């Protein structure tokens, strides 16, 4: 059975290249199950459309696997059509949230054959074994597929309780050198290494999130938050240092630290094992609230942490309630003060455009960022299928054709859907003005076209000027 894995490119014009950590786990599971495969890594090599078409036209596969977040629906639809045209007998398997959140649309409006629902580490192996043996897909839990024009949902698969037991990603299956080198384009300015010397690969320390924000959807949304042990994380870091010479790790999680105990255990393990790398992670905006927590934060810094991300989203209480954030601005500000007191950088994000949004709420939110001396990663509300705000957009008539909306989805920095009482022009002008004021007040040095699309901007450290 000839298998192809495709890593799509969501942002082909961006200098940033993120290693596809979810696909990495899937590729590792396939390889460990004894299956060989070819890899078409479009994002790593930025292959042209002509190259991709020629590859699909001139090669032959029995099974083709791919996936991405739901904002890449158009890409999956285009590739599926291309595959169906030149390789009509190939089975197309799609995973990640583009499958989990919209299986019916995916299977009825594209040429995809099988949608993997949720966690795919075990599911993909069961699918391949079933296809190889000519078995019945209905026996495979955790998938959807078409049968006689109807979408068949098999029983849900039990989630993997101990994710520390999962094998480390086999980075050698990909061109790891490309990703290790490319990460210098995304590492923040707080990494105390000359940018040209940064070598980085991501590590997943946990799956899922304890929060249920109304704007968010992720493939682990219906299962409990699970964390890997400090032992497993440190072993993987040391493996990447030894094999690829990495000196910076980005913890690629929705929530790296759910508790202070978890943060302390990892930092102490890293210090105990003398893991000499820098790293960044994420936590909730209310995790550190006591004055004594500075001791833990300093321990994180001592263990190599250079920055911690946690979201403000909005400073308006009514919007935070609508988001189901269960955090108040005072908690965000206090945590930021504690991090600053410990000498650790902080990163935050905003979601602009809830129905309650007004010019005043936008102004107050950006003022909050200025007061806390954080320039935010800002985006517009982009309702994702499976989220409460997506349902709201349909109920209120903002989305009348779901596939039309899905085909227009993309980066959240571009206004795709306006559910406020402001016009598009007024909403964008308020955001631009607020970010401009924040940029000037904090002396960040962004140009006008970088205010929103900050992923294309990396501030040079003094040693590089």
KEVO-848452 format. One record per residue: x, y, z of N, C-alpha, C in turn. Coordinates in steps of 0.2 Angstrom, whole numbers, plus 2048, in hexadecimal, padded with zeros to 3 digits. Each point is the difference from the previous one (the first is absolute). Example, Ala and Ser with C-alpha at 12.3 -4.5 7.8 and 13.67 -1.06 7.14 Angstrom:
BEGIN
8427E48277FC806800804806800
7FE8057FC8048068017FC805803
END
This chain:
BEGIN
8047FA8007FC806800804806800
8008047FB8048067FF7FC806804
8048038047FD8068048038067FF
7FD8068008028067FF7FE804806
8048048037FE8058058028077FE
7FB8048008008077FE800805805
8058048018008068057FE8067FC
7FA8038017FE8067FC804806802
7FF8057FC8038078027FA805801
7FF8028067FA8058028028077FE
8078018018028077FE8068007FC
7FF7FE7F98067FF7FC8048077FF
7FE8058028048077FF803802806
8007FC8068038028068077FD801
8048048038077FD8018007FB805
7FB8008047FF7FB8067FE7F97FD
8047FB8037FE7F97FF7FF7FD806
7FA7FE8027FF7FC8068007F97FF
8047FC8038007F98007F97FD801
7FD7FC7FC7F97FD8018007FB805
8008028068007FB8067FB7FB800
7FA8017FF7FB7FB7FF8017FB7FB
8028037FA8027FB7FB8067FC801
8048038048067FC8027FE7FA804
7FC8018057FD7FA8047FD7FB7FB
7FC8027FB7FD7FB7FC8057FD7FC
8058037FD8057FD7FC8047FB804
8028028068037FB8047FC7FA802
7FA8018017FB7FA8018007FB7FA
8008037FA8007FC7FA8067FD7FF
8068038018067FD7FF8017FA806
7FE8018068017FC8057FC7F97FF
7FA8017FC7FC7FB7FF8027FB7FA
8068027FD8037FC7FB7FF8037F9
7FC8057FF7FF8037F98058057FE
8027FF7FA8048057FD7FC8057FC
8028067FF7FC8057FD8058057FC
7FD8047FC8038067FD7FE806803
8048058007FD8078038018057FB
7FA8047FF8008067FC7FF806805
8068038028008058058008077FD
7FA8027FE7FF8067FC802806804
7FF800807801806804808801801
8037FA8018088018018038027F9
7FE7FE7FB8038017F97FD8067FC
7FA8018027FC8067FD7FF7FE7F8
7FE7FA7FF7FF7FD7F97FB8057FD
8018017FA7FB8047FC7FA7FB7FE
7FA8037FE7FA7FC7FE8027FC7FA
8048027FB8027FC7FB8047FA802
8048018048047FA8037FC7FB803
7FB8038047FC7FB8047FB7FC7FB
7FE8047FB7FC7FC7FB8047FB7FC
8068027FE8047FB7FD8017FA804
8028018068017FA8057FA7FC801
7FA8038017FA7FB8007FF7FD7FA
8018037FA7FE7FD7FA8057FB7FE
8068008028057FB7FD8027FB805
7FD8008068017FB8057FA7FC802
8007FA8037FA7FD8018007FD808
7FB8018037FF7FE8077F97FD801
8007FB8057FA7FD8027FD804806
8048038047FD804805804807801
7FC8058018038078007FD803807
8058028047FE803807802807800
7FB8048038028078017FB803805
8018068027FC803805802807802
7FC8048038028078027FB803804
8018068037FA8038047FB8027FB
7FA8018027FA8017FC8018067FC
8048058018018067FC8037FE7F9
8037FA8008037FE7F97FB7FB7FC
7F98018027FB7FC7FC8018007F8
8018077FE8018017F98067FC7FD
8058008048067FC7FD7FF7F9800
7FC7FD8057FF7F98007FB7FE7FA
7FB8047FF7FB7FF7FB8048007F9
8058057FF8038007FA8057FA7FF
8037FE8058057FB7FF7FC7F97FF
7FA7FF8037FC7FA8007FE8007F9
7FE8057FD7FD8007F98067FE7FB
8068038018067FE7FC8017F9801
8007FD8068027F98007FA7FC7FD
7FA8028017FB7FC7FD8008007F8
8028057FD8018017F98057FB7FD
8068008048067FC7FD8007F9803
7FD7FF8068017FA8047F97FE803
7FB7FF7FC7F97FF8028007FA805
8047FB8008007FA804803801807
8048058008038028077FB802805
8017FD8067FC802806803806803
7FC8058018028068037FE801807
8058008057FE800807802807802
7FC8038048018078027FF800808
804804803800801808801807802
8008018068018068047F9803800
7FF8078027FA8038017FC8017F9
8038007FA7FC8007FA7FC7FA7FF
8027FB8037FC7FA8007FB7FF806
8038018067FC7FF8067FA805801
8018067FE7FB8058017FB8007FA
8017FE7FA7FB8007FB8007FA7FC
8007FA8038007FA7FC7FB7FF7FA
7FA8028027FB8007FA8028047FA
8028068028018057FA8067FD7FC
8057FE8048077FD7FD7FE7FA7FC
7FC7FC8027FF7FA7FC7FB8007FA
7FB8058017FB8017FB8028067FB
8058048028018067FB8078007FD
8047FB8038077FF7FD8017F87FE
8057FF7FD8027F97FE8037FB806
8008038068037FC8057FC7FA801
8037FA8027FC7FA8017FF7FF808
8058018048007FF807802806804
7FC8018058018068058027FD807
8068018028027FE8077FE805805
7FC7FD8057FD804805804800806
8038068028048018068077FD7FF
8027FD8068077FD8008017FB7FB
8058017FC8017FB7FA8067FB801
8048008058067FC8017FE7F87FF
7FA7FE8037FE7F98007FC7FF7FA
7FC8057FE7FB7FF7FB8037FF7F9
8058047FF8038007F98037F97FF
8037FC8058027FA7FF7FB7FB7FF
7FA8018047FA7FB7FF7FD8017F9
8008067FD7FE8017F98047FD7FB
8078018018047FD7FB8007F8800
8007FD8067FF7F98017FA7FD7FD
7FA8048017FA7FE7FD8008007F8
8038067FE8008007F88057FB7FD
8057FF8048057FB7FD7FD7F9800
7FC7FE8057FD7FA8017F97FF7FC
7FD8067FD7FA8007FD7FA7FF805
8018038067FB7FF8057FB8057FF
7FB8018057FB804801801806804
8008067FD8028068047FB802806
7FA7FD8007FC8018058027FD807
8057FB7FF8037FD806806805803
8018057FD8068058027FC806804
8028008067FD8068048038067FF
7FC8068018038067FF8018037F9
7FC7FE7FB8008027FA7F98027FD
8008037FA7FA8017FC8027FF7F9
7FB7FD7FC8017FE7F97F98007FD
8018007F97FA8007FC7FE7F97FE
7FA7FE8017FD7FA7FD7F98007FD
8007FF7FA7FA8017FC7FD807801
8058057FF7FE8078017FE802807
8017FC8057FE802807807800804
8008058048068018057FF7FB805
8057FB8018007FC806804802805
7FE8008068048028068017F9804
8067FE8018017FB804801802807
7FF7FB805801802807806804802
8008048048058058028067FB803
8068027FF8067FC802801803807
8027FB805802802806807804800
8008068048068047FF8067FD803
8068027FE8067FD803801803807
8007FD805800802807807802802
8057FC7FE8078028028048027FA
8008067FF8038037FA808800801
8027FE8068078008018037F97FD
7FB7FB7FF8027FA7FD8018007F8
7FE8067FD8008007F98088017FE
8027FD7FA8078017FE8018077FE
8078028018028067FE7FF8017F8
7FE8067FE8008017F98067FE7FC
8007FC7FB8067FE7FC8018067FB
8048058028018067FB8047FE7FA
8037FA8008047FE7FA7FC7FE7FA
7F98008027FC7FE7FA7FE8077FC
8028058037FF8077FD8078037FE
8008057FD8078047FF800804806
8027FD806801804806804806800
8058007FB8058058007FD8077FE
7FB7FF7FB7FD8067FE7FC803805
7FC7FC8047FD803806804803805
8057FC8028058028058038077FF
8018017F98038077FE7FB8057FF
7FA7FE7FE7FB8057FE7FD803807
8017FD8057FC803806804806803
8058027FD8038068027FC8067FE
7FB7FF7FB7FC8057FD7FA801805
7FF7FC8057FA800804802801807
8067FE802802801807800807803
7FD8018057FF807803807803802
8008078008068038028037FF807
7FC7FD8048037FE8078047FA800
8017FD7FB8057FA8008078037FF
8047FF8068078038008057FC7FC
7FE7FF7FA8057FD7FB8008047FA
8058027FC8008037FA7FC7FD7FB
7FB8037FD7FB7FD7FC8037FB7FB
8058017FD8037FC7FB8027F9803
8018008078027FA8037FB7FC803
7FA8028007FA7FD8037FE7FA7FC
8007FA8037FE7FA7FD7FA7FD804
7FA7FF7FD7FB7FE8057FB7FB7FC
7FD7FC8047FB7FB7FE7FB800806
7F97FF7FF7FB8008057FF7FA803
7FE8008067FE7FA8047F9801803
7FC7FB8007F98008038007FD807
7FE8058058017FD8077F97FF802
7FA8017FD7FA7FF8027FB8007FA
7FA7FD8017FB8007FB7FA803803
7FD8057FD7FA802802800807804
7FB8028037FF8068047FB7FF805
8018038067FA8008057FB8057FE
8018057FC7FB8057FF7FB7FE7FA
7FB8038007FB7FF7FB7FE8077FD
8048037FD7FF8077FD7FB7FF7FA
7FC8058007FA7FF7FB8038017F8
8068038008028027F98057FA7FD
8017FB8058067FB7FE7FD7F97FF
8037FD7FB7FF7F97FF8077FC7FF
8017FA8048067FD7FE7FE7F8801
8047FC7FD7FE7F97FF8007FC807
8038038057FF7FD8077FB803804
7FB8037FD7FB8048047FC7FC804
7FE7FA7FE7FB7FC8038047FB805
8068008018047FC805803804805
8027FD8068038038058078037FE
8038058038068038008057FA802
8057FF7FC8057FB8028078037FF
8057FE8058068038008057FA800
8068017FD8067FB800804801806
8037FB8028048018068068047FF
8038038058068048008067FB7FD
8007FA8028057FB7FE8007FF7F8
7FA7FF7FD7FF7FF7F98028067FC
7FE8068038028077FC807801800
8037FF8068088018008037FB7FC
7FE7FA8008047FB7FC7FF8027F8
7FA8027FE7FF8027F98058067FE
8008058058048067FF8077FE7FF
8037FC8048077FE8008017FC7FA
7FB7FC7FD8017FD7FA8018057FA
7FC8058008008057FB807804800
8028018068068048018067FB7FD
8007FA8028057FB7FD8007FF7F9
7FA7FF7FD7FF7FF7F98018067FB
7FC8058028008067FC803806802
8038008068048068037FB806801
7FA7FE8027FB806802803803806
7FE8078008028048067FA804803
7FA7FF7FC7FA8038027FA7FC7FF
7FC7FF8057FA7FC7FF7FA804801
7FB7FF7FB7FA8038007FB7FB802
7FD8008067FB7FB8027F98027FC
7FF7FB7FC7FA8017FB7FA7FD803
7FD8048057FA7FE8047FB8057FF
7FA7FD8027FA805801801803807
8027FB8058018028078067FC802
8068038018067FD8037FF7FE807
7FE8068048007FF8077F9801802
7FD7FB8047F9801802800801808
8067FE803801801807807803802
8008038058078028038057FA801
7FD7FB8038037FA8018037FD7FA
7FD8007FA8027FE7FA8068047FD
7FF8068018068057FE8067FF804
7FF7FF8078067FF8048037F97FF
7FC7FB7FF8037F97FE8058007FA
7FD8047FB8048007FA806804800
8008068038068048018057FC805
7FE7FD8058057FD8048037FA7FD
7FC7FC7FC8037FB7FC8058027FB
7FF8067FD8048027FB807803803
7FF8028068068038048047FA802
7FC7FB8038037F98028047FD7FB
7FE8007FA8037FC7FA8048057FC
8018068028058057FD7FE8007F9
7FA8027FE7FE8007F98018087FE
8058007FC8028077FE7FD8037FA
7FA8018007FC8037FB7FC806802
7FE8047FC7FB8058017F97FE7FE
7FB8028037F97FE7FE7FB805801
7FA7FF7FD7FA8048017FA7FB801
7FB8038047FA7FC8017FA804801
7FA7FD8027FA8038017FD7FE806
7FC8058037FC7FE8067FA804800
7FB7FF8057FA804801802807802
7FC8057FF8028078027FF801808
7FD7FB8037FF8018078047FB804
8057FC7FD8037FB804805803806
8038057FF8048038057FD806803
7FE8008067FC805803803802807
8047FC803803802806807803800
8018048058078038008067FB800
7FE7FB8048057FA8008017FD7FA
7FC8007FB8017FD7F98068027FC
8028068028068037FD8067FB801
8007FC8058057FB8018007FA7FB
7FA7FE7FE7FF7FB7FB8028037F9
7FE8067FF8018037F98088017FF
8038028068078007FF8047FA7FF
7FC7FA8038037F97FF7FF7FF7F8
7FA8027FD7FF7FF7F98068037FC
8018068028068047FC8067FD801
8027FD8068067FD8028017FA7FB
7FA7FC7FF8007FA7FC8008017F9
8018077FE8008017F87FA8047FD
7FB8018047FA8037FD8028077FE
7FE8037FA8018067FE7FA804800
7FA7FD7FF7FA8047FF7FA7FB802
7FB8038027FA7FC8017FA8037FD
7FC7FD7FC7FA8027FD7F97FF804
7FC8058007F97FF8037FC8067FD
7FA7FE7FF7FC8057FC7FC805804
8008067FE7FB8058037F97FF7FC
8018007FA7FA8007FB7FC807800
7FE8028067FC806800800803807
8008068017FF8038077F9801802
7FB7FF7FC7F98028017FD7FA804
7FE8018067FD7FA8047FA7FD7FC
7FC8037FC7FA7FD7FD8037FC7FA
8058027FD8037FC7FB8037FA802
8048018068037FA8037FB7FB802
7FB8028037FA7FB8027FD7FD7F9
8008037FB7FD7FD7FA8057FB7FD
8068028018067FB7FE8007FA805
7FD8008068017FB8058077FF802
8048068008078008028017FE808
7FB8028048007FE807807803803
8028067FD8068048037FE807800
8028048057FF8078008068047FF
8008067FD8058047FE805801806
7FE8008068048018068057FA801
7FD7FA7FE8057FA8018058007FA
7FE8027FA8058017FB806805802
7FE8068028048058028057FE806
7FD7FC8058047FE8058057FB7FE
7FE7FB7FC8057FB7FE8058047FC
7FF8047FC8058047FC805803804
7FD8048058058038058057FB803
7FD7FA8028047FB8038067FD7FB
7FE7FF7FA8057FE7FB8058067FF
7FE8068008058057FF804801806
7FD7FF8068048008068067FB800
7FE7FA7FD8057FA8008058017FA
7FE8057FB8058017FB7FE7FB7FA
7FA7FE7FF7FE7FC7FB7FB8037FB
8028007FA7FC8037FA7F97FD800
7FB8047FE7F97FD7FF7FD8027F9
7FC7FB7FE7FD8017F97F87FF801
7FD8047FC7F87FF8017FD8017F9
7FA7FF8007FC8007FA7F9803801
7FD8037FB7FA8038007FB7FD7FB
7FA8008017FA7FE7FB7FC806800
8008037FA7FB8068007FA7FF7FB
7FA8028027FB7FF7FC7FA7FC802
7FF7FF8077FA7FD8037FB8057FF
7F97FD7FF7FB8057FF7FF806805
8037FF8068008068058058057FF
8057FF7FB8058047FF7FE8077FD
8048058037FE8077FE8078037FF
8008067FD807804800802801807
7FC8018058038018078037FA803
7FD7FA7FF8027FA8038077FE7FC
8018027FA8067FF7FD805804802
7FF8078028048048028037FE807
7FB7FE8058017FE8068057F9800
7FF7FC7FC8047FA7FF8078017FE
8018057FC8078027FE803804805
7FC8048048038048058027FB806
7FD7FA8018027FB8058077FD7FE
8017FF7F98067FE7FE806805801
7FE8067FF805805801802801807
7FB7FF8058018018078047FA802
7FF7FA7FD8047FA8028067FF7FC
8028057FB8068007FC8017FA7FC
7FA7FE7FD8007FA7FC7FE8027F9
8037FF7FA7FD8017FA7FD7F97FE
7FA8007FE7FC7FA7FF8007FD7F9
7FF7FA8007FF7FC7F97F8801800
7FE8047FB7F98027FF7FD7FD7FA
7FA7FE8017FC7FD7FA7F9801801
7FC7FF7FB7F98018007FC7F9802
7FB8018037FC7FA8017FF7FC7FA
8027FA8007FF7FB7FA7FC7FA802
7FA8008007FC7FB8038027F97FD
8027FB8048027FA7FD7FA7FB801
7FF7FB7FB7FB7FB8018017FC806
7FB7FF8038007FC807800805806
8018067FF8008058057F9803801
7FF8038067FA8038017FF8067FC
8058047FE7FF8067FC7FF7FE7F9
8027FA7FE7FE7FE7F97F97FF800
7FD7FC8057F97FF8007FC807800
8038048047FD8078017FF8037F9
8068007FC8008037FA7FB7FD7FB
7FF7FA8007FB7FD7FC7F9802802
7FF7FF8077F98028037FE8077FE
8058058007FE8077FF8018027F9
8017FB7FB8008017F98078037FE
8058018038068027FE8047FB7FB
7FE7FA8018037FA7FC7FA7FD7FD
7FF8017FA7FA7FD7FC8027FA7FC
8068007FE8027FA7FC8077FE803
8007FA8048057FE8048077FF7FB
7FF7FD7FB8067FE7FC8038077FD
7FB8047FE8038077FD804803806
7FE8008068048038068067FC800
8007F98008067FC8018058027FB
7FE8017FA8058017FA803807801
7FD804804803807801804801806
8007FB8048048008078078007FE
8048038058078017FF803803807
8058047FF8038038077FB804803
8008008077FC8048048028087FF
8058017FE8028077FF7FD8047FA
7FC7FC7FC7FC8037FB7F97FF802
7FC8067FF7F98008027FC7FC7FC
7FD7FA8027FC7FC7FC7F9800801
7FE8028067F98008027FF805805
7FB8057FF7FF8058057F9800803
8007FE8077FA7FF8037FF806805
8038058007FF8068047FB8057FD
7FF8058037FC8057FD8048067FD
8067FF7FF8048047FC8017FE7F9
8018047FC8027FF7F98077FC800
8017FD7FA8077FD800805805800
7FF8067FD805805800801803807
7FB8018038008038078047FB805
7FE7FA7FF8037FA8058088007FE
8028007FA8077FF7FE804807802
7FC8057FF804807802801800808
7FB7FE8048018008078067FB802
8007FB7FD8067FB8028068037FD
8018037FA8068037FE802805804
7FB8058028028058058027FE806
7FD7FB8038027FE8078077FC800
8017FD7FB8077FC7FF8058057FE
7FF8067FD8058057FE801803807
7FB8028048028038068047FC805
7FE7F98008047FB8048078007FE
8018007F98077FF7FD804806802
7FD806800804806802801801807
7FB7FE8048018018078057FB803
8017FA7FD8057FB8028068007FC
8008057FB8068007FC8037FA7FD
7FB7FC7FD8017FA7FD8048007FA
7FE8057FC8048017F97FD7FD7FA
7F97FF8017FD7FC7FA7FE8067FB
8007FD7FA7FD8047FA7F97FF800
7FC8047FC7F98007FF7FE7F97FE
8037FD7FB7FE7FA7FE8027FA805
8038018058027FB8057FC800806
7FC8058017FC8018067FC7FA802
7FC7FD7FB7FC7FA8008047FA7FF
8048007FA8047FA7FE807800803
8007FF8078068008048047FA7FE
7FD7FB7FD8057FA7FF8058017FB
8008057FD8058027FB805805803
7FF8018068058058038037FD806
8078018008047FD806805806802
7FF8028068048068028077FE801
8058037FE8077FE800802802808
8047FB8028038018078068057FF
8028038068058057FF8067FE7FD
8027F98028067FD7FD8007FF7F9
7FA8017FD8007FF7F97FF8077FC
8008058037FF8077FD8078037FE
END
